[in-house]
Amino acid sequence: MRWLRREKPGALALAVVALVFFAAAVIYATVTPPHLPSFMPGHVTYHSSRHYSKRAIGCFIIGALLAFGAWQASMARRRLRKRWTEAPRRGP
């Protein structure tokens, strides 16, 4: 874990935020509005039996984009390091 803290703090932050969005997507897809936590947008006090499917899909898409960004950020240094450590090619 030491290498992760030293070289890739941005990738770790993106991954944590992506997990939060995935969790919100699951909550929006499975919980009715009166039973949502009060800090989440869409919480209502009256009885409703519907689910927020558009919000769930939106949170899932944002989480997937953030996960992809975390993956790209974690691979960026590896690609740069590989490029600089390779010996230059000579000849035809």
N, C-alpha and C positions, 0 to 999 in steps of 0.2 A: 504494500500500500504506500510505501514511502515514495516510490517512483511516480505514483499517481498524484500525490500532493505536490511534488516538486515540479513536474513537467506539464501537467494537464489540469490546472484548476478550472479553466473554462469548460473543458469537457465534462468534468465532474458536476459543475453547477448546472449545465444544460441537461445532464442525465437526471439530476434530482428534480428539476422543474418538469421534465418530461414525465417522470413517475407521478408527480402531483396531478398533472393533467390527465394521465391514464386513470388515476384513482377517481378524479372528478367525473370522468366519462362513465365509469362503472356505476358511480352513485347516481348520476342523472338517469342512466338507463334502467336502474332497478328500483329506485325509491320514488314514491309518489310525492307531489309537492308539499303536502302538510307534514310529511315525515322527513323532509330534507333538513339538514342542520341549519340553524338560523343564520349562520354567517355566509351561506351560499346563496347567490342570486336565484330567485325563483321560489323561495320559501313563502308559503301562504298559510294563513290560519284557518281558512275555511276548507271544507271537505272537497277533495278533487281526486278522481281516480286515474287521471292521465299521467303519462311520463313525459319528460322533456327529451324527446328523441333527437331533435335538432341540436340541442345543447350538448347531448352526449356525443353525437357525430362530430360536432365542431371541436369539442375537447379532445376526442380521439385523434382527429387530423392534426391539431396543434401539437399534441403529444408525440405523434409520429414524426412530424417535422423537427421537433426539438431533439428527438432521439437520433434522427439522421444527422443533425447538426453536431451533436455530441460525438457521434461516430467519426464524422469528418474531422472534427477538432482533435480527436485523439489520434487520428492517423496522420495529421499534417506534419508533426515533428518527425515521425518515423519515415515519411517520404523524403523530407528534407535531409535527414541524417543519412539515409540510404544514398541519396543523390551525391552528397558530399564525400562519402567514404568510398564510393566506387572509383576504381582507377580509370583514368582516361584511356579511351581506346585509340590505338594507333594503327595505321595501315588502311588498306582499301576496304 
